[in-house]
Amino acid sequence: MINKIKRVILYTFSIYLLGSCSDFLDRNSLVGLSEGDFWKSEQDAVMGANALYEVNREFTNSIVMYGMMDDFTDISYQSWATGLTTGLFPANASLYSNSWGIFYKGIYRANTLLKYVPDIQMSDDVKDRTLGEAKFFRGYYYFKLWDYFGAVPLYEQAMNVDEAYKARATDQEVYQFIVDDMTDAYALLPDSYGQSDKGRATKWAALAMRGKAHLWAKEYGKAAADFKELMENSDRQLLGDFYTLFRAAGNNSSEIIFDVQYVAVQGYGIATDRNYGNARGSTTGSQRTRPTPKLVNAYEMKDGTPFDFDNFTNANGTVFDPNNVADWRDEASVRRLFEDRDPRMHQAVVVPWSTFVGQDGLEYLYRFPVITTDPLAYTPVWANGSYAWRKFVETGSVYTLQDNMPINFPLIRLADVMLMYAEAQNEALGAPDQRVYNAIDAVRSRADMPGLPEGLSKDEMRERIRHERMVELCGEGQRYSDIRRWRIAQDVVDGVWMTEFTGVNIRQRGFPDHYYLWPIPQSERELNPLLTQNPDWE
């Protein structure tokens, strides 16, 4: 904790030195450094690198919780209407311009470090590390821009104002730029750190991001090779307990490859307990984000067979109808729905007739229909048939700062890499080989689920991998990018209704074809006439 707070102080001081928090659209930030007063010592170099992490934290926590990107997909939704979920978000929305500004701020900081640190007299090891961090974050921020906006202008130097007006590069050029930066970062960064530097980017984070760039570019053989090297040569291992991964107790576990670090200090924690949390939690969360029935229904039975309501009966002995509120009122019938399911369901989601340890360390039971008069009844914010997140929600009353929980947020973890390896290897081959099965089965085995059936075709394996990514990584923000890169977002989102688990409609979703890419912010185009707009956002 002391080391984390020290880093927080360094982050804050480095932000002060590197300019104000105004985003990249404020062109003054491009020339905010005083060359004469900074970049003189090893400490300056380390502080400059620390500022790169602060940009990442800013995006993850202050625009929209990164995991809540899943709210723009089919597996979770925001409780209040949001344009990006309904298909009515305007091109000038602040989400787009703020994200663009944050990423380019990070790129500017990385370029500034790369300009000055080579001339500083300092330890070779620390110099390599800080240069590696700059290369990693520059590539990482370009990857995020590429993912959301498509091809963007490439800046390899800390630009003056009159140099910051380039046309968009090509997709291939952006992809290659990311690969080159991650290759350099891999060579420069250490493979691990001591306790005082936990949370810094390692060579394995760079290798994972290079693999992701290859995967997004459909260079499947290259992607599989990078993921395979990480799986075989890094010290990363699956954590035995899936549930612990998403609590403060799981911070800096053996599975994490790269994350955003948080502490329980005002202004430096993460707001998961407010947005993911529920009314019985110690901080009384708002359930701003909620899992969809589609996600919960996707969790298989414990024997690996699909869940199907047709296999269950209601109180009358007839087939359970999830769209009939009366069927949900029988405790015995509903309990059977959630028995003998993939254990990750209960570790990720609060379902009817399960328990939740909340305020004062008490165990609350989610009765449905909701009973508000029972002091030990779980009372969701939304009482008409709502699932709630268990992922990223602390139990008991140890932590009380609603917007400042000390849960590190995973951006890359080993299970994700193993599933990306399986995907890349499957796509690179004519039919899945044993290595594909081994990677997926290892993830499933950790969840105490059986391995996949033998003899799957390439297409069948592709669907299995996509299913596994959905249930393993739910609530972590990965699916929004997945369904867009797979080009299935319209199929699974557009025109689909968000519903309570009782079948009651809440709001219809929208995903027009042009939503596969975000619009280039209009404010940026007004500043830079060379920027062209993405299709159908004019």
VEXDREN-2710 file (C-alpha; in Angstrom, 1 decimal):
% VEXDREN-2710
k/r/px/py/pz
1/MET/0.0/0.0/0.0
2/ILE/2.8/2.4/0.9
3/ASN/4.5/1.8/-2.5
4/LYS/1.2/2.4/-4.3
5/ILE/0.7/5.7/-2.5
6/LYS/4.2/6.8/-3.4
7/ARG/3.4/6.0/-7.0
8/VAL/0.2/8.0/-6.8
9/ILE/2.2/11.0/-5.5
10/LEU/4.7/10.6/-8.4
11/TYR/1.8/10.4/-10.9
12/THR/0.3/13.6/-9.5
13/PHE/3.7/15.5/-9.6
14/SER/4.5/14.2/-13.0
15/ILE/1.2/15.4/-14.4
16/TYR/1.9/18.8/-13.0
17/LEU/5.3/18.9/-14.7
18/LEU/4.0/17.6/-18.0
19/GLY/1.2/20.1/-18.3
20/SER/-2.4/20.5/-17.4
21/CYS/-5.1/17.8/-17.7
22/SER/-6.6/19.6/-20.7
23/ASP/-6.8/17.1/-23.5
24/PHE/-5.0/16.9/-26.8
25/LEU/-7.6/19.2/-28.4
26/ASP/-6.0/22.0/-26.4
27/ARG/-2.9/22.4/-28.6
28/ASN/-1.0/24.2/-25.9
29/SER/-0.4/20.8/-24.3
30/LEU/1.9/20.0/-27.2
31/VAL/4.5/22.5/-26.0
32/GLY/3.8/22.5/-22.3
33/LEU/7.2/21.1/-21.2
34/SER/10.1/23.3/-20.2
35/GLU/13.2/21.8/-21.7
36/GLY/15.5/23.7/-19.3
37/ASP/13.8/22.7/-16.1
38/PHE/13.1/19.0/-16.6
39/TRP/14.5/15.9/-18.1
40/LYS/17.8/16.2/-16.2
41/SER/17.9/13.2/-13.9
42/GLU/16.9/9.6/-13.5
43/GLN/14.1/10.7/-11.3
44/ASP/12.8/12.9/-14.0
45/ALA/12.8/10.0/-16.4
46/VAL/10.9/7.8/-14.0
47/MET/8.4/10.5/-13.2
48/GLY/7.9/11.0/-16.9
49/ALA/7.2/7.3/-17.3
50/ASN/4.8/7.3/-14.4
51/ALA/2.7/10.0/-16.2
52/LEU/2.0/7.4/-19.0
53/TYR/0.2/5.2/-16.5
54/GLU/-1.9/8.1/-15.3
55/VAL/-3.3/8.6/-18.8
56/ASN/-4.3/5.0/-18.9
57/ARG/-6.0/5.3/-15.5
58/GLU/-7.8/8.4/-16.8
59/PHE/-9.4/6.6/-19.7
60/THR/-10.3/3.5/-17.6
61/ASN/-12.0/5.4/-14.9
62/SER/-13.1/8.9/-15.9
63/ILE/-14.8/8.6/-19.3
64/VAL/-16.7/5.4/-19.0
65/MET/-15.5/2.5/-16.9
66/TYR/-13.6/0.3/-19.3
67/GLY/-15.4/-2.8/-18.3
68/MET/-18.7/-1.0/-19.0
69/MET/-17.8/-1.0/-22.7
70/ASP/-19.6/-4.3/-22.5
71/ASP/-22.8/-2.2/-22.0
72/PHE/-22.6/-1.5/-25.7
73/THR/-22.9/-5.2/-26.4
74/ASP/-25.4/-8.0/-25.9
75/ILE/-24.1/-9.2/-22.5
76/SER/-24.7/-6.1/-20.3
77/TYR/-26.5/-2.8/-20.4
78/GLN/-26.6/0.5/-18.7
79/SER/-29.7/1.1/-16.6
80/TRP/-30.2/4.6/-18.0
81/ALA/-30.6/5.3/-21.7
82/THR/-27.2/5.9/-23.4
83/GLY/-26.9/6.8/-27.1
84/LEU/-24.2/4.3/-27.9
85/THR/-26.6/1.6/-26.8
86/THR/-29.6/2.8/-28.8
87/GLY/-27.9/3.7/-32.0
88/LEU/-28.6/7.5/-31.7
89/PHE/-25.3/8.8/-30.5
90/PRO/-24.2/12.0/-32.3
91/ALA/-20.8/12.3/-33.9
92/ASN/-20.0/15.2/-31.7
93/ALA/-20.5/13.3/-28.4
94/SER/-17.9/13.9/-25.8
95/LEU/-17.1/10.2/-25.4
96/TYR/-15.4/10.3/-28.8
97/SER/-13.5/13.6/-28.4
98/ASN/-12.4/12.9/-24.8
99/SER/-11.1/9.5/-25.7
100/TRP/-9.2/10.8/-28.7
101/GLY/-7.7/13.6/-26.5
102/ILE/-6.7/11.2/-23.8
103/PHE/-5.0/8.8/-26.1
104/TYR/-3.1/11.5/-28.0
105/LYS/-2.1/13.1/-24.7
106/GLY/-0.5/9.7/-23.8
107/ILE/1.2/9.6/-27.1
108/TYR/2.6/13.1/-26.7
109/ARG/4.0/12.2/-23.3
110/ALA/5.6/9.0/-24.7
111/ASN/7.1/10.9/-27.5
112/THR/8.5/13.5/-25.1
113/LEU/10.1/10.9/-23.0
114/LEU/11.6/9.2/-26.1
115/LYS/13.1/12.6/-27.1
116/TYR/14.8/13.5/-23.8
117/VAL/15.6/10.3/-21.9
118/PRO/18.3/9.0/-24.2
119/ASP/20.5/12.1/-23.3
120/ILE/20.1/11.7/-19.5
121/GLN/23.0/10.3/-17.5
122/MET/21.4/7.5/-15.6
123/SER/21.4/3.8/-14.9
124/ASP/21.3/1.8/-18.1
125/ASP/18.7/-0.6/-16.7
126/VAL/16.3/2.2/-15.7
127/LYS/16.9/4.0/-19.0
128/ASP/16.0/0.9/-20.9
129/ARG/12.9/0.4/-18.7
130/THR/11.6/3.9/-19.1
131/LEU/12.2/3.9/-22.9
132/GLY/10.5/0.5/-23.0
133/GLU/7.5/1.9/-21.1
134/ALA/7.3/4.8/-23.5
135/LYS/7.3/2.5/-26.5
136/PHE/4.8/0.2/-24.9
137/PHE/2.3/3.0/-24.0
138/ARG/2.7/4.8/-27.4
139/GLY/1.9/1.5/-29.1
140/TYR/-0.9/0.8/-26.6
141/TYR/-2.6/4.2/-27.1
142/TYR/-2.3/3.8/-30.9
143/PHE/-3.9/0.4/-30.6
144/LYS/-6.8/1.9/-28.7
145/LEU/-7.2/4.6/-31.4
146/TRP/-7.0/2.0/-34.1
147/ASP/-9.5/-0.2/-32.4
148/TYR/-12.1/2.5/-31.9
149/PHE/-11.4/5.0/-34.7
150/GLY/-9.6/3.0/-37.4
151/ALA/-6.6/4.6/-39.1
152/VAL/-5.4/7.7/-37.4
153/PRO/-2.5/10.2/-37.8
154/LEU/0.9/8.9/-36.7
155/TYR/3.2/11.1/-34.7
156/GLU/6.6/9.7/-33.9
157/GLN/7.9/12.9/-32.2
158/ALA/6.7/15.4/-29.6
159/MET/5.2/17.8/-32.0
160/ASN/5.1/21.6/-32.1
161/VAL/1.7/23.1/-32.8
162/ASP/2.4/23.6/-36.5
163/GLU/3.5/20.0/-36.8
164/ALA/0.4/18.4/-35.3
165/TYR/-1.7/18.4/-38.4
166/LYS/-1.2/15.2/-40.4
167/ALA/-3.6/13.2/-42.5
168/ARG/-4.7/9.8/-41.4
169/ALA/-2.2/7.0/-42.0
170/THR/-3.4/3.7/-43.6
171/ASP/-4.6/0.8/-41.5
172/GLN/-1.5/-1.1/-42.5
173/GLU/0.8/1.7/-41.4
174/VAL/-0.9/2.0/-38.0
175/TYR/-0.8/-1.7/-37.5
176/GLN/2.9/-1.8/-38.4
177/PHE/3.7/1.1/-36.1
178/ILE/2.1/-0.7/-33.2
179/VAL/3.9/-3.9/-34.0
180/ASP/7.3/-2.0/-34.2
181/ASP/6.7/-0.2/-30.9
182/MET/5.7/-3.4/-29.1
183/THR/8.7/-5.2/-30.6
184/ASP/11.0/-2.5/-29.2
185/ALA/9.2/-2.5/-25.9
186/TYR/9.6/-6.3/-25.6
187/ALA/13.3/-6.0/-26.1
188/LEU/13.7/-3.2/-23.5
189/LEU/11.3/-4.1/-20.7
190/PRO/12.1/-6.5/-17.9
191/ASP/10.0/-9.7/-17.5
192/SER/9.1/-8.9/-13.9
193/TYR/9.5/-6.4/-11.1
194/GLY/10.1/-6.3/-7.4
195/GLN/7.2/-5.5/-5.1
196/SER/7.8/-1.7/-5.2
197/ASP/7.3/-1.6/-9.0
198/LYS/4.4/-4.0/-9.3
199/GLY/2.0/-2.8/-12.0
200/ARG/4.5/-1.5/-14.5
201/ALA/4.5/-2.9/-18.0
202/THR/6.6/-5.9/-18.6
203/LYS/8.0/-7.5/-21.8
204/TRP/5.1/-10.0/-21.6
205/ALA/2.5/-7.1/-21.7
206/ALA/4.3/-5.9/-24.9
207/LEU/4.3/-9.3/-26.4
208/ALA/0.6/-9.8/-25.6
209/MET/-0.2/-6.4/-27.2
210/ARG/1.8/-7.3/-30.3
211/GLY/-0.1/-10.5/-30.5
212/LYS/-3.4/-8.6/-30.2
213/ALA/-2.3/-6.2/-33.1
214/HIS/-1.6/-9.3/-35.2
215/LEU/-4.9/-10.8/-34.3
216/TRP/-6.9/-7.6/-35.1
217/ALA/-5.0/-7.5/-38.4
218/LYS/-5.9/-11.1/-39.1
219/GLU/-2.3/-12.1/-39.2
220/TYR/-3.2/-15.3/-37.4
221/GLY/0.1/-17.2/-37.6
222/LYS/2.0/-14.3/-36.2
223/ALA/-0.6/-13.8/-33.4
224/ALA/-0.5/-17.4/-32.4
225/ALA/3.3/-17.4/-32.3
226/ASP/3.4/-14.4/-29.9
227/PHE/0.7/-15.8/-27.6
228/LYS/2.5/-19.2/-27.6
229/GLU/5.8/-17.6/-26.6
230/LEU/4.1/-15.8/-23.7
231/MET/2.2/-18.9/-22.6
232/GLU/5.4/-21.1/-22.6
233/ASN/8.1/-18.7/-21.4
234/SER/6.5/-16.2/-19.1
235/ASP/6.0/-16.7/-15.4
236/ARG/2.2/-16.0/-15.7
237/GLN/-0.1/-18.8/-14.5
238/LEU/-3.9/-19.1/-14.2
239/LEU/-5.0/-18.2/-10.7
240/GLY/-6.8/-21.1/-9.2
241/ASP/-9.8/-19.1/-7.9
242/PHE/-11.6/-17.2/-10.6
243/TYR/-13.7/-15.3/-8.1
244/THR/-10.6/-13.8/-6.4
245/LEU/-9.4/-12.3/-9.6
246/PHE/-11.9/-9.5/-9.4
247/ARG/-11.4/-8.5/-5.8
248/ALA/-8.8/-6.4/-4.0
249/ALA/-7.5/-9.8/-2.7
250/GLY/-6.6/-10.8/-6.3
251/ASN/-4.5/-7.7/-7.1
252/ASN/-1.2/-8.5/-8.8
253/SER/-2.0/-12.2/-9.0
254/SER/-0.1/-14.6/-11.1
255/GLU/-2.6/-14.3/-13.9
256/ILE/-2.4/-10.6/-14.5
257/ILE/-0.2/-9.5/-17.5
258/PHE/-1.2/-5.8/-17.5
259/ASP/-3.7/-3.9/-15.4
260/VAL/-4.6/-0.5/-14.1
261/GLN/-3.6/0.0/-10.4
262/TYR/-5.9/1.5/-7.8
263/VAL/-5.7/2.3/-4.1
264/ALA/-8.4/3.2/-1.5
265/VAL/-7.5/6.8/-1.5
266/GLN/-9.9/9.6/-2.6
267/GLY/-9.3/10.3/-6.2
268/TYR/-7.1/7.2/-6.9
269/GLY/-9.6/4.3/-6.6
270/ILE/-12.0/2.9/-9.1
271/ALA/-15.7/3.4/-9.1
272/THR/-16.7/-0.2/-9.6
273/ASP/-18.6/-0.4/-6.3
274/ARG/-20.9/2.4/-7.4
275/ASN/-21.5/1.3/-11.0
276/TYR/-21.3/-2.5/-10.7
277/GLY/-22.5/-2.6/-7.1
278/ASN/-25.9/-3.0/-5.5
279/ALA/-28.1/-1.6/-2.8
280/ARG/-26.9/-4.1/-0.2
281/GLY/-23.2/-3.4/-0.7
282/SER/-21.3/-1.5/1.9
283/THR/-21.2/1.6/-0.4
284/THR/-24.8/1.2/-1.7
285/GLY/-24.1/0.9/-5.4
286/SER/-26.4/2.1/-8.2
287/GLN/-26.3/-0.9/-10.5
288/ARG/-25.6/1.4/-13.4
289/THR/-24.5/-1.6/-15.4
290/ARG/-26.3/-4.9/-15.3
291/PRO/-25.8/-8.3/-16.9
292/THR/-28.3/-9.3/-19.5
293/PRO/-30.4/-12.5/-19.5
294/LYS/-28.5/-13.5/-22.6
295/LEU/-25.3/-13.7/-20.7
296/VAL/-26.7/-15.6/-17.8
297/ASN/-28.5/-18.1/-20.1
298/ALA/-25.2/-18.6/-22.0
299/TYR/-23.6/-20.3/-19.0
300/GLU/-23.6/-24.0/-19.7
301/MET/-24.7/-26.8/-17.4
302/LYS/-22.0/-28.3/-15.2
303/ASP/-21.6/-31.2/-17.6
304/GLY/-20.9/-28.9/-20.5
305/THR/-24.3/-29.2/-22.2
306/PRO/-26.1/-25.9/-23.1
307/PHE/-28.6/-24.4/-20.7
308/ASP/-32.2/-24.6/-22.0
309/PHE/-35.4/-23.5/-20.3
310/ASP/-37.2/-26.3/-22.1
311/ASN/-35.4/-28.7/-19.8
312/PHE/-37.0/-27.2/-16.7
313/THR/-40.5/-27.0/-15.3
314/ASN/-42.5/-24.5/-13.4
315/ALA/-44.7/-25.0/-10.3
316/ASN/-47.4/-26.5/-12.4
317/GLY/-45.1/-29.1/-13.9
318/THR/-45.1/-27.6/-17.4
319/VAL/-42.2/-26.1/-19.3
320/PHE/-40.7/-23.1/-17.6
321/ASP/-41.5/-19.9/-19.5
322/PRO/-39.0/-17.2/-18.8
323/ASN/-41.4/-14.6/-20.2
324/ASN/-44.1/-15.4/-17.8
325/VAL/-43.6/-13.5/-14.5
326/ALA/-45.6/-16.1/-12.6
327/ASP/-43.1/-18.8/-13.4
328/TRP/-40.4/-16.7/-11.6
329/ARG/-42.5/-16.5/-8.4
330/ASP/-41.9/-20.2/-7.5
331/GLU/-38.7/-20.5/-5.4
332/ALA/-38.1/-24.2/-6.1
333/SER/-38.5/-23.9/-9.8
334/VAL/-36.2/-20.9/-10.0
335/ARG/-33.6/-22.4/-7.8
336/ARG/-33.3/-25.4/-10.2
337/LEU/-32.5/-23.0/-13.1
338/PHE/-29.3/-22.0/-11.4
339/GLU/-28.2/-25.3/-10.0
340/ASP/-25.4/-27.3/-11.6
341/ARG/-24.3/-24.5/-13.9
342/ASP/-20.9/-23.3/-15.0
343/PRO/-19.5/-22.0/-11.6
344/ARG/-18.4/-18.8/-13.3
345/MET/-22.0/-17.8/-13.4
346/HIS/-22.4/-17.5/-9.6
347/GLN/-18.9/-16.0/-9.4
348/ALA/-19.7/-13.2/-11.9
349/VAL/-23.5/-12.6/-11.4
350/VAL/-26.0/-12.3/-8.6
351/VAL/-29.0/-14.4/-9.6
352/PRO/-32.3/-15.0/-7.8
353/TRP/-32.1/-17.1/-4.6
354/SER/-28.3/-16.7/-4.3
355/THR/-26.7/-14.8/-1.5
356/PHE/-24.5/-11.7/-1.3
357/VAL/-22.3/-10.7/1.6
358/GLY/-22.9/-7.0/2.0
359/GLN/-23.3/-4.3/4.6
360/ASP/-21.8/-5.1/8.1
361/GLY/-20.6/-8.5/6.7
362/LEU/-24.1/-9.8/6.7
363/GLU/-25.4/-12.4/4.2
364/TYR/-28.4/-11.3/2.2
365/LEU/-30.6/-13.6/0.2
366/TYR/-32.0/-12.4/-3.2
367/ARG/-35.6/-13.4/-2.9
368/PHE/-37.8/-12.9/-5.9
369/PRO/-40.2/-11.3/-5.9
370/VAL/-38.1/-8.8/-4.0
371/ILE/-39.0/-8.4/-0.4
372/THR/-38.0/-5.0/0.9
373/THR/-39.3/-5.5/4.5
374/ASP/-36.9/-8.4/5.4
375/PRO/-33.7/-6.9/6.8
376/LEU/-31.7/-9.8/5.4
377/ALA/-33.2/-9.7/2.0
378/TYR/-31.0/-8.7/-0.9
379/THR/-32.7/-5.7/-2.5
380/PRO/-31.5/-4.8/-5.9
381/VAL/-31.8/-1.2/-7.2
382/TRP/-34.0/-2.5/-10.0
383/ALA/-36.6/-4.8/-8.5
384/ASN/-38.6/-6.0/-11.5
385/GLY/-36.4/-8.9/-12.5
386/SER/-32.8/-7.8/-12.6
387/TYR/-29.5/-9.7/-12.5
388/ALA/-26.6/-7.9/-10.8
389/TRP/-22.8/-8.1/-11.1
390/ARG/-20.8/-9.9/-8.5
391/LYS/-17.6/-9.3/-10.5
392/PHE/-15.7/-6.2/-9.3
393/VAL/-18.0/-5.7/-6.3
394/GLU/-16.3/-6.0/-2.9
395/THR/-18.1/-7.9/-0.2
396/GLY/-18.4/-7.0/3.5
397/SER/-17.5/-3.6/4.8
398/VAL/-13.7/-3.5/4.6
399/TYR/-13.8/-0.7/2.0
400/THR/-16.2/2.2/2.2
401/LEU/-15.1/4.7/-0.5
402/GLN/-17.8/4.2/-3.1
403/ASP/-15.9/5.7/-6.0
404/ASN/-12.5/4.7/-4.8
405/MET/-12.2/1.0/-4.5
406/PRO/-8.7/-0.6/-4.5
407/ILE/-9.4/-3.2/-7.1
408/ASN/-6.9/-3.3/-9.9
409/PHE/-8.7/-3.5/-13.3
410/PRO/-7.3/-6.2/-15.6
411/LEU/-6.6/-5.2/-19.2
412/ILE/-4.7/-8.3/-20.2
413/ARG/-4.7/-11.6/-18.3
414/LEU/-3.5/-15.0/-19.1
415/ALA/-6.9/-16.6/-19.7
416/ASP/-7.6/-13.8/-22.3
417/VAL/-4.3/-14.6/-24.0
418/MET/-5.0/-18.3/-24.0
419/LEU/-8.3/-17.8/-25.7
420/MET/-6.8/-15.4/-28.2
421/TYR/-4.1/-18.0/-28.9
422/ALA/-6.8/-20.6/-29.5
423/GLU/-8.6/-18.3/-31.8
424/ALA/-5.5/-17.4/-33.8
425/GLN/-4.4/-21.0/-34.1
426/ASN/-7.8/-22.2/-35.1
427/GLU/-8.0/-19.5/-37.8
428/ALA/-4.5/-20.3/-39.1
429/LEU/-5.2/-24.0/-39.6
430/GLY/-7.6/-25.9/-41.7
431/ALA/-9.0/-27.6/-38.6
432/PRO/-8.3/-27.1/-34.9
433/ASP/-5.4/-29.1/-33.6
434/GLN/-4.7/-30.3/-30.0
435/ARG/-3.1/-27.1/-29.1
436/VAL/-6.3/-25.3/-29.6
437/TYR/-8.2/-27.7/-27.4
438/ASN/-5.4/-27.5/-24.7
439/ALA/-5.6/-23.8/-24.4
440/ILE/-9.4/-23.6/-24.1
441/ASP/-9.7/-26.7/-21.9
442/ALA/-7.1/-25.1/-19.5
443/VAL/-9.4/-22.1/-19.0
444/ARG/-12.4/-24.3/-18.6
445/SER/-10.6/-26.6/-16.2
446/ARG/-9.8/-23.7/-13.9
447/ALA/-13.6/-23.1/-13.8
448/ASP/-14.2/-26.8/-13.0
449/MET/-15.8/-27.3/-16.4
450/PRO/-15.3/-30.3/-18.7
451/GLY/-13.1/-30.1/-21.8
452/LEU/-14.6/-29.5/-25.3
453/PRO/-15.9/-32.4/-27.3
454/GLU/-13.4/-33.9/-29.8
455/GLY/-13.9/-33.6/-33.5
456/LEU/-15.1/-30.0/-33.8
457/SER/-14.8/-28.4/-37.2
458/LYS/-13.0/-25.0/-37.7
459/ASP/-16.4/-23.2/-37.7
460/GLU/-17.7/-25.1/-34.7
461/MET/-14.5/-24.3/-32.8
462/ARG/-14.7/-20.7/-33.7
463/GLU/-18.2/-20.5/-32.1
464/ARG/-16.9/-22.3/-29.0
465/ILE/-14.1/-19.9/-28.6
466/ARG/-16.4/-16.9/-29.0
467/HIS/-18.7/-18.4/-26.4
468/GLU/-15.8/-19.0/-24.0
469/ARG/-14.6/-15.4/-24.4
470/MET/-18.1/-14.1/-23.6
471/VAL/-18.5/-16.0/-20.3
472/GLU/-14.9/-15.8/-19.1
473/LEU/-14.3/-12.1/-19.8
474/CYS/-17.7/-10.7/-19.2
475/GLY/-17.8/-7.3/-17.5
476/GLU/-14.1/-6.6/-18.4
477/GLY/-14.8/-4.6/-21.6
478/GLN/-13.4/-7.1/-24.1
479/ARG/-16.6/-8.1/-25.8
480/TYR/-17.2/-4.6/-27.3
481/SER/-14.0/-4.9/-29.4
482/ASP/-14.6/-8.6/-30.0
483/ILE/-18.0/-8.3/-31.7
484/ARG/-16.8/-5.4/-33.8
485/ARG/-13.6/-7.1/-35.0
486/TRP/-15.7/-10.3/-35.7
487/ARG/-18.2/-8.1/-37.6
488/ILE/-21.1/-9.7/-35.7
489/ALA/-22.2/-6.6/-33.7
490/GLN/-25.2/-5.8/-35.8
491/ASP/-26.3/-9.4/-35.6
492/VAL/-26.2/-9.6/-31.8
493/VAL/-27.1/-6.0/-30.9
494/ASP/-29.1/-4.1/-33.5
495/GLY/-32.8/-4.1/-32.9
496/VAL/-32.5/-6.4/-29.8
497/TRP/-34.5/-5.5/-26.7
498/MET/-32.9/-5.2/-23.3
499/THR/-35.1/-7.1/-21.0
500/GLU/-35.6/-8.0/-17.4
501/PHE/-35.1/-11.8/-16.8
502/THR/-38.9/-12.0/-16.6
503/GLY/-39.0/-10.9/-20.3
504/VAL/-40.3/-7.4/-19.6
505/ASN/-38.9/-5.0/-22.3
506/ILE/-36.7/-2.1/-21.1
507/ARG/-35.2/-0.5/-24.1
508/GLN/-34.5/-1.4/-27.7
509/ARG/-30.8/-1.4/-28.7
510/GLY/-29.3/-0.1/-31.9
511/PHE/-26.1/-0.8/-33.8
512/PRO/-26.1/0.8/-37.3
513/ASP/-23.4/-0.3/-39.7
514/HIS/-21.3/2.8/-39.1
515/TYR/-21.0/2.0/-35.4
516/TYR/-18.2/-0.4/-36.1
517/LEU/-15.9/2.6/-36.0
518/TRP/-16.3/5.7/-33.9
519/PRO/-16.4/9.1/-35.7
520/ILE/-13.4/11.3/-35.9
521/PRO/-14.3/14.1/-33.5
522/GLN/-15.7/17.1/-35.3
523/SER/-13.6/19.4/-33.1
524/GLU/-10.5/17.7/-34.3
525/ARG/-11.5/17.9/-38.0
526/GLU/-12.1/21.7/-37.5
527/LEU/-8.6/22.0/-36.2
528/ASN/-7.1/19.7/-38.8
529/PRO/-8.7/19.9/-42.3
530/LEU/-6.6/16.9/-43.4
531/LEU/-8.7/14.5/-41.2
532/THR/-11.3/12.6/-43.2
533/GLN/-14.4/11.3/-41.5
534/ASN/-15.3/7.6/-41.1
535/PRO/-18.1/6.4/-43.4
536/ASP/-21.7/7.5/-42.7
537/TRP/-20.8/9.8/-39.7
538/GLU/-21.0/13.0/-41.8
END
